Amino acid sequence: MSGATLFTPVSIGELTLKNRIVIAPMCQYSAENGCMTDWHLMHLGTLANSGAGFLTIEATAVSPEGRITYGDVGLYSDENERAMARTLEGIHRWSDMPIGIQLGHAGRKASSELPWKGGGQIAPDQPLGWKTVGASDVPFKTNYDAPHQLDKDGLARLRKAFADAAKRAARLDLAAVQIHGAHGYLLHQFLSPLSNKRTDEYGGSLENRMRFPLEVFDVVRNAFPADRPITMRVSATDWAEGGWNVEETTAFALALQARGCSAIHVSSGGLVDHQKIAVGPNYQVPFARAIKAATTIPVIAVGLITEFEQAEAIISTGDADMIALARAILYDPRWPWHAAAHFGAHVSAPDQYLRCQPRQFRSLFENNEA
Ligand SMILES: Cc1cc2nc3c(=O)[nH]c(=O)nc-3n(C[C@H](O)[C@H](O)[C@H](O)COP(=O)(O)O)c2cc1C
């Protein structure tokens, strides 16, 4: 029996995960009009057979102008919902991994080109571009078109868009919703004083800057079945002078906890072009530790976690309850199998693959052949 805490079960609200490896949301920029394509079936299908405890579907826009790029997945139309239902049906047929979705809105960082075509903003008057909206009319970069500052009607429309997308997620039987409050997208734009210059009740004090993200949390919580978790992804710091910071993130996490948030996923950065990030292994773990120390709900750490012992240490020392992987699991979609083999733990594998179990790891797969 393995002693690794990484392979012990953990609960997020009423959802129990078999192990503490979470697959982080990763945009694939491969949707058509917001609809998932065969790429998503292949990509998510591979990850759903990785042995991780949980799979998060990429940042999914709650409205068309909330997409980062024209290739983003959306959940704002019946057509989007049908396409996602097809993908999920295919995956659930062959994997019992719980799957959640990240719902978000890109705000002033929307209307971008695909990363492999150079990224950057597509101006609103160009093909495939559109006018963006934001907390204030401050552009992400000086050469970007300034977003249209959302007025009260715009905020009401967006609350409804988040709620409607959460209802679609419920109909799709998704196990959890993560709200995207990180990486400089719309909700983070409200939180940070660097992007929120409003003078109404949604700007200025911390309480005012948190107001819209918390309202979004409430409508999503109300729209999604009470026995399924809602979590929030946060950027714990803007890595910039005068920006959003760990103390404010802690206050936000406590406010979310009080409203019934089931877990906080702690990332950082993405709000401003002049951020100075000190990147290295575990570089965001101290932020997770700070949020964990202040709250009682589970905390997920992410960011350059690539090694098995590194992941285990984050959990076993109590810095976080779960670790999330993005690039490492794209590079090696069997990372959880290899981690389980390393620690003498067990993972479930598709029956079709059982024969690949190496001799030296004879009890790796919990569902061995008879
Ligand atoms: C291809 C790719 C797509 C990403 N898309 C998203 C996304 O949809 N939502 C999000 O919150 N973060 C996104 N991220 C950030 C990751 O979830 C993660 O926080 C980041 O890559 C750091 O973790 P890592 O060092 O394990 O890659 C993306 C990262 C990559 C590499």
The ligand as an ORCA input file, in Angstrom:
! r2SCAN-3c Opt
* xyz 0 1
  C      -2.198     25.356    -23.491
  C      -2.617     26.076    -22.241
  C      -3.900     26.567    -22.134
  C      -4.328     27.196    -20.955
  N      -5.632     27.587    -20.827
  C      -6.098     27.987    -19.617
  C      -7.481     28.148    -19.389
  O      -8.323     27.848    -20.234
  N      -7.871     28.601    -18.174
  C      -6.986     28.890    -17.183
  O      -7.385     29.314    -16.096
  N      -5.664     28.681    -17.361
  C      -5.206     28.220    -18.533
  N      -3.877     27.928    -18.691
  C      -2.999     28.031    -17.521
  C      -2.876     26.669    -16.844
  O      -4.122     26.192    -16.390
  C      -1.876     26.700    -15.678
  O      -2.368     27.534    -14.662
  C      -0.485     27.171    -16.093
  O      -0.100     26.603    -17.329
  C       0.549     26.860    -15.045
  O       0.570     25.468    -14.766
  P       1.665     24.481    -15.428
  O       3.025     24.991    -15.003
  O       1.340     23.126    -14.841
  O       1.515     24.520    -16.906
  C      -3.427     27.357    -19.877
  C      -2.115     26.872    -20.003
  C      -1.709     26.230    -21.155
  C      -0.313     25.683    -21.222
*
